[in-house]
Amino acid sequence: MKDGMFVFDAAVHCQDFTDRQIKPGSDGRRVRVLREQLKGFIDLTARRGPEANPGFESPPDLDWANAALFEKSDTDLAMACSVPLFAHWKAGLGPVELSYELAKSNPSRILLTGGVDPAYQGLDYALAEMERQVKEWGAVSMKFYQYQMRGCQWRADDRDVAYPLWEKAIELGIKMVQFHKGFPLELGPVEAFMPNDIQYAAADFPELNFGIHHLGDPYVAETISIASRFENVYLILPLWFNQYFLQPHKMLHRLGEALLFVGSDRICYGSEAFIWPHIQPYIDAWAAMEMPDELQDKYGYPELTRAIKEKVFGINFANGLGIDLNRKRAEFGLAA
C-alpha cells in the first residue's frame, strides 16, 4: 500500500520483442521497426523519468518481476496484460502464455488478462480460446488489439464479429474487456485505433465494462468524450504515467480534462511494467501529484484529493473488474 492506499497496477507485461518471436514467412521488418521505435520512446522518457530498461525486448525473469512489483514497490495487486498482435509474431506481441506464467508465479497477487483475435484466428477459435483461458488459466478479463494487417481488422461494434465476444464474456462472468487504442504497435494506420467503435458496443452491452488503454492517444479528446457519455467505459492510464515525467504540463491537462468530464470513478492507474522496470517512481509521483492552481483556475480542473488518488490507485479498476478489494485487503492482512 502507499500511505494506506491500495495499489492495483492495471497493466504489467511479459512482452517479447526479440527476433525469436518473428513469425515464419515474415521478413521481421515490422518486429524490428517496433523494437527501435519503442527503444527510442523509452530512452526519451528516461531523460526526466525513471531509468530505462536495457533488456526491455526480452520477457522478464519471473522472480525479478515479482520482486520489482511487491518488494521494490508499494504495488499490492497487478494485472498481467496480454497483447494479442499476431501478424508478425509467433505467439503474439504480448503472448498470453507468458502472462499466464507470470500470473501463475504469484496467483494471489497477479491476475490474468487473456487475449484473442476473431479476425485473425477466426471467431469460433477465438470464442473457444476465451473459454479455455478463463476456465483453465483463470483469466478475469480479455484485451484486444483490433488491427493485425491490411485486410485483417475488426470493430468492437461489429454485430457479427464482435458481439459474440461480448456475449461470451458475459457468459463467462467477465466484467471488463480491454482495448489497445491509439498508437499502432506496427506499421498499420493510426485511424484503425480510434475509439469510436466502443460507443455502440458500450450502449448495447451496458452490463459489460469497456477499458480503453493509453487514453487512446492521439485520440485523447475523442476518448474522453466517449467515456463521459458511457458509464461503462473506463480509462486506463499506462503510458500517461510514463510520459508524465517527460511532459508533466501536457499530461496534467489530459488528466484534468478526464477528471472534469468523466469524473474520478473510472480512471485507473497502470505502470506499463516491465518495459519500464522501475515502478515505485510512478506510485510516488501519483501519491504526491497536485493539480496546479493555474490549471484549476483557468480550466476548472479539480484538485487532486486523496479520495481521487485512492480511487485511481486501485478502487476503480477493482470495481470495473468486479473484484472485492476489502476481501483482498483481508487476504493480504492489510487494514481497510
C-alpha positions as CSV (number, residue, x, y, z in Angstrom):
1,M,0.0,0.0,0.0
2,K,1.0,3.6,-0.5
3,D,0.2,5.8,2.5
4,G,-2.7,3.5,3.3
5,M,-4.0,3.4,-0.3
6,F,-4.4,0.1,-2.1
7,V,-2.3,0.0,-5.3
8,F,-3.7,-2.2,-8.1
9,D,-1.5,-1.9,-11.3
10,A,-3.8,-2.4,-14.3
11,A,-1.0,-3.0,-16.8
12,V,2.1,-5.1,-16.4
13,H,3.5,-7.0,-19.4
14,C,5.6,-10.0,-20.4
15,Q,6.2,-8.8,-23.9
16,D,8.7,-10.5,-26.3
17,F,10.3,-8.1,-28.9
18,T,13.2,-10.4,-29.8
19,D,13.9,-11.9,-33.2
20,R,13.0,-15.4,-31.9
21,Q,9.4,-14.2,-32.0
22,I,9.4,-13.4,-35.7
23,K,6.8,-15.4,-37.4
24,P,8.0,-17.9,-40.1
25,G,7.4,-16.3,-43.5
26,S,7.8,-12.7,-42.2
27,D,10.8,-10.7,-43.0
28,G,10.8,-9.4,-39.5
29,R,10.9,-5.8,-40.5
30,R,7.8,-4.7,-38.5
31,V,9.2,-6.5,-35.4
32,R,12.5,-4.7,-35.7
33,V,10.9,-1.3,-36.5
34,L,8.6,-1.5,-33.4
35,R,11.6,-2.5,-31.3
36,E,13.6,0.5,-32.4
37,Q,10.6,2.9,-32.1
38,L,9.9,1.6,-28.5
39,K,13.6,1.9,-27.6
40,G,13.6,5.5,-28.7
41,F,10.5,6.3,-26.7
42,I,11.8,4.6,-23.6
43,D,15.1,6.5,-23.9
44,L,13.2,9.7,-24.4
45,T,11.1,9.3,-21.2
46,A,14.2,8.3,-19.3
47,R,15.6,11.8,-19.8
48,R,13.5,13.1,-17.0
49,G,11.8,10.0,-15.6
50,P,12.8,6.6,-14.2
51,E,15.8,4.8,-15.8
52,A,15.1,2.8,-19.0
53,N,15.2,-1.0,-19.1
54,P,18.1,-2.0,-21.3
55,G,16.6,-5.5,-21.6
56,F,13.1,-4.4,-22.4
57,E,12.9,-6.6,-25.5
58,S,13.0,-9.9,-23.6
59,P,10.4,-11.3,-21.2
60,P,11.3,-10.6,-17.6
61,D,12.6,-13.2,-15.2
62,L,9.6,-14.2,-13.0
63,D,11.4,-13.9,-9.7
64,W,12.8,-10.5,-10.7
65,A,9.3,-9.4,-11.9
66,N,7.7,-10.3,-8.6
67,A,10.4,-8.6,-6.6
68,A,10.1,-5.4,-8.7
69,L,6.3,-5.4,-8.1
70,F,5.9,-6.5,-4.5
71,E,9.3,-6.0,-2.8
72,K,10.7,-2.9,-4.5
73,S,7.4,-1.1,-4.9
74,D,4.2,-0.5,-3.0
75,T,2.1,-2.5,-5.5
76,D,-0.5,-4.7,-3.8
77,L,-2.1,-6.4,-6.8
78,A,-1.2,-6.4,-10.6
79,M,-2.8,-7.4,-13.9
80,A,-0.7,-9.4,-16.3
81,C,-1.9,-7.9,-19.6
82,S,-1.6,-9.7,-22.9
83,V,-1.3,-8.0,-26.3
84,P,-2.8,-10.3,-29.0
85,L,-1.0,-8.9,-32.0
86,F,-0.2,-11.9,-34.1
87,A,0.5,-10.8,-37.7
88,H,4.3,-10.9,-37.5
89,W,4.8,-12.5,-34.1
90,K,4.7,-16.3,-33.4
91,A,2.7,-16.1,-30.2
92,G,1.6,-12.5,-30.2
93,L,3.4,-9.4,-29.2
94,G,2.5,-9.9,-25.6
95,P,2.0,-13.7,-25.5
96,V,-0.9,-14.8,-23.3
97,E,1.2,-17.8,-22.4
98,L,3.9,-15.6,-20.8
99,S,1.2,-13.5,-19.0
100,Y,-0.2,-16.8,-17.7
101,E,3.2,-17.9,-16.4
102,L,3.6,-14.6,-14.6
103,A,0.1,-14.9,-13.0
104,K,0.8,-18.5,-12.1
105,S,4.0,-17.5,-10.3
106,N,2.0,-15.4,-7.8
107,P,-1.7,-16.2,-8.2
108,S,-2.9,-14.3,-5.1
109,R,-1.1,-11.1,-6.3
110,I,-1.2,-11.3,-10.1
111,L,-4.3,-11.6,-12.2
112,L,-4.5,-12.6,-15.8
113,T,-5.9,-10.7,-18.8
114,G,-6.1,-13.0,-21.7
115,G,-6.4,-12.2,-25.4
116,V,-7.8,-13.4,-28.7
117,D,-8.4,-12.0,-32.2
118,P,-11.6,-13.1,-34.0
119,A,-10.5,-11.7,-37.4
120,Y,-7.0,-13.3,-37.4
121,Q,-7.8,-16.5,-35.5
122,G,-11.4,-17.0,-36.6
123,L,-14.4,-16.3,-34.5
124,D,-15.1,-19.9,-33.4
125,Y,-11.5,-20.4,-32.4
126,A,-11.5,-17.0,-30.5
127,L,-14.6,-17.9,-28.6
128,A,-13.3,-21.3,-27.6
129,E,-9.9,-19.8,-26.6
130,M,-11.7,-17.2,-24.5
131,E,-13.4,-20.0,-22.6
132,R,-10.2,-22.0,-22.2
133,Q,-8.2,-19.1,-20.9
134,V,-10.9,-18.3,-18.3
135,K,-11.7,-21.9,-17.2
136,E,-8.2,-23.3,-17.4
137,W,-6.0,-20.3,-16.7
138,G,-8.2,-18.2,-14.6
139,A,-8.3,-15.1,-16.8
140,V,-10.5,-12.4,-15.3
141,S,-10.5,-10.1,-18.3
142,M,-9.7,-10.0,-22.1
143,K,-7.6,-7.5,-24.0
144,F,-8.0,-6.9,-27.7
145,Y,-5.7,-5.5,-30.5
146,Q,-8.0,-5.0,-33.4
147,Y,-5.7,-4.5,-36.4
148,Q,-3.4,-7.3,-37.5
149,M,-2.5,-6.4,-41.0
150,R,-4.1,-4.8,-44.1
151,G,-7.4,-6.6,-44.7
152,C,-7.4,-8.2,-41.3
153,Q,-9.1,-5.9,-38.7
154,W,-12.4,-5.7,-36.8
155,R,-14.5,-3.3,-34.9
156,A,-16.0,-3.5,-31.4
157,D,-19.4,-2.6,-32.7
158,D,-19.5,-5.3,-35.4
159,R,-22.6,-7.4,-34.7
160,D,-21.3,-10.5,-36.4
161,V,-17.7,-10.5,-35.3
162,A,-17.5,-8.6,-32.0
163,Y,-20.9,-9.1,-30.4
164,P,-20.4,-12.8,-29.9
165,L,-17.3,-12.0,-28.0
166,W,-19.1,-9.7,-25.6
167,E,-21.9,-12.3,-25.2
168,K,-19.2,-14.9,-24.4
169,A,-17.5,-12.6,-21.9
170,I,-20.8,-12.1,-20.0
171,E,-21.5,-15.9,-20.1
172,L,-18.0,-16.5,-18.6
173,G,-18.5,-14.0,-15.8
174,I,-16.1,-11.4,-17.2
175,K,-16.9,-7.9,-16.1
176,M,-14.5,-5.9,-18.2
177,V,-13.0,-6.2,-21.7
178,Q,-10.0,-4.0,-22.6
179,F,-8.6,-2.5,-25.8
180,H,-5.3,-1.1,-27.1
181,K,-6.3,2.2,-28.7
182,G,-4.3,5.0,-30.2
183,F,-0.7,4.4,-31.3
184,P,-0.2,1.4,-33.6
185,L,2.2,-1.2,-32.4
186,E,3.2,-2.0,-36.0
187,L,3.0,-0.2,-39.4
188,G,-0.7,-0.1,-39.6
189,P,-2.8,3.1,-40.0
190,V,-3.3,5.1,-36.8
191,E,-7.0,5.7,-37.7
192,A,-7.6,2.0,-37.2
193,F,-7.2,2.6,-33.5
194,M,-9.7,5.3,-33.0
195,P,-12.0,4.6,-30.0
196,N,-15.3,5.4,-31.9
197,D,-16.3,1.8,-32.3
198,I,-16.6,1.4,-28.5
199,Q,-19.7,3.5,-28.4
200,Y,-22.3,1.2,-29.8
201,A,-20.7,-1.8,-28.0
202,A,-20.9,0.0,-24.7
203,A,-24.5,1.1,-25.4
204,D,-25.6,-2.4,-26.5
205,F,-23.9,-4.2,-23.6
206,P,-24.4,-2.0,-20.5
207,E,-23.7,-4.9,-18.2
208,L,-20.1,-5.1,-19.6
209,N,-17.3,-2.6,-18.9
210,F,-15.0,-1.5,-21.6
211,G,-11.5,-0.4,-20.7
212,I,-9.5,1.9,-23.1
213,H,-5.8,2.0,-22.6
214,H,-3.4,4.9,-23.1
215,L,-6.3,7.5,-23.2
216,G,-6.5,6.5,-26.9
217,D,-3.5,8.8,-27.6
218,P,-3.5,10.6,-30.1
219,Y,-7.3,10.4,-29.9
220,V,-7.4,11.7,-26.4
221,A,-10.3,14.2,-26.8
222,E,-12.4,11.6,-28.5
223,T,-11.7,9.0,-25.9
224,I,-12.6,11.4,-23.0
225,S,-15.8,12.4,-24.8
226,I,-16.8,8.8,-25.2
227,A,-16.1,7.9,-21.6
228,S,-18.0,11.0,-20.5
229,R,-21.2,9.7,-22.2
230,F,-21.0,5.9,-21.4
231,E,-20.8,4.9,-17.7
232,N,-19.4,1.5,-18.6
233,V,-16.2,2.9,-20.3
234,Y,-13.1,3.1,-18.2
235,L,-9.8,5.0,-18.9
236,I,-6.7,3.0,-18.1
237,L,-3.6,5.2,-17.8
238,P,-0.4,3.3,-18.8
239,L,1.9,5.5,-20.9
240,W,0.3,8.5,-19.3
241,F,2.4,7.9,-16.2
242,N,5.5,7.1,-18.3
243,Q,5.0,10.4,-20.3
244,Y,4.3,12.4,-17.2
245,F,7.9,12.8,-16.2
246,L,8.8,14.0,-19.8
247,Q,5.7,16.2,-20.3
248,P,4.1,17.0,-17.0
249,H,2.1,20.0,-18.0
250,K,0.6,18.3,-21.1
251,M,-0.2,15.2,-19.1
252,L,-1.8,17.2,-16.3
253,H,-4.0,18.8,-18.9
254,R,-5.1,15.4,-20.2
255,L,-5.8,14.1,-16.6
256,G,-7.6,17.3,-15.7
257,E,-9.9,17.0,-18.7
258,A,-10.6,13.3,-17.9
259,L,-11.4,14.2,-14.3
260,L,-13.6,17.1,-15.3
261,F,-15.7,15.4,-17.9
262,V,-15.6,11.7,-16.9
263,G,-15.2,12.0,-13.2
264,S,-12.9,10.2,-10.8
265,D,-14.7,6.8,-10.7
266,R,-13.5,5.3,-14.0
267,I,-9.8,6.3,-14.3
268,C,-7.2,3.6,-13.5
269,Y,-3.5,3.5,-12.6
270,G,-1.1,1.4,-14.7
271,S,2.7,1.4,-14.8
272,E,3.4,-0.4,-18.1
273,A,6.0,-2.5,-16.3
274,F,8.2,-4.3,-17.3
275,I,9.0,-2.3,-20.4
276,W,9.8,0.4,-17.8
277,P,11.3,-1.6,-14.9
278,H,11.1,0.9,-12.0
279,I,7.6,1.0,-10.7
280,Q,7.9,2.9,-7.4
281,P,8.6,6.3,-9.0
282,Y,5.2,6.3,-10.7
283,I,3.5,5.3,-7.4
284,D,5.3,8.1,-5.6
285,A,4.5,10.6,-8.3
286,W,0.8,9.9,-8.2
287,A,0.7,10.0,-4.4
288,A,2.4,13.4,-4.4
289,M,0.9,14.9,-7.5
290,E,-1.0,18.2,-7.4
291,M,-3.1,19.9,-10.0
292,P,-1.6,23.4,-10.3
293,D,-3.8,26.3,-9.2
294,E,-3.3,27.9,-12.6
295,L,-4.9,24.9,-14.3
296,Q,-7.7,24.7,-11.7
297,D,-8.5,28.4,-12.1
298,K,-8.1,28.6,-15.9
299,Y,-9.7,25.3,-17.0
300,G,-11.8,24.3,-14.0
301,Y,-9.9,21.1,-13.4
302,P,-10.4,19.5,-9.9
303,E,-7.9,19.4,-7.1
304,L,-6.2,16.0,-6.8
305,T,-7.5,15.0,-3.4
306,R,-6.6,11.9,-1.5
307,A,-10.0,10.4,-2.3
308,I,-9.4,10.8,-6.1
309,K,-5.9,9.3,-5.8
310,E,-7.1,6.3,-3.8
311,K,-9.8,5.6,-6.5
312,V,-7.3,5.8,-9.3
313,F,-4.7,3.8,-7.5
314,G,-6.9,0.7,-7.2
315,I,-10.6,1.1,-6.3
316,N,-11.7,2.0,-9.8
317,F,-10.1,-0.9,-11.7
318,A,-11.2,-3.4,-9.0
319,N,-14.8,-2.1,-9.3
320,G,-14.6,-2.4,-13.1
321,L,-13.5,-6.0,-12.8
322,G,-15.9,-6.9,-10.1
323,I,-13.2,-7.6,-7.5
324,D,-13.9,-7.1,-3.8
325,L,-10.9,-5.0,-2.5
326,N,-12.0,-5.4,1.1
327,R,-11.6,-9.1,0.7
328,K,-8.2,-8.6,-0.9
329,R,-7.1,-6.4,1.9
330,A,-8.2,-9.0,4.4
331,E,-6.4,-11.7,2.4
332,F,-3.2,-9.7,2.4
333,G,-3.5,-8.7,6.1
334,L,-3.9,-5.0,5.2
335,A,-6.0,-2.5,7.1
336,A,-9.3,-1.5,5.4
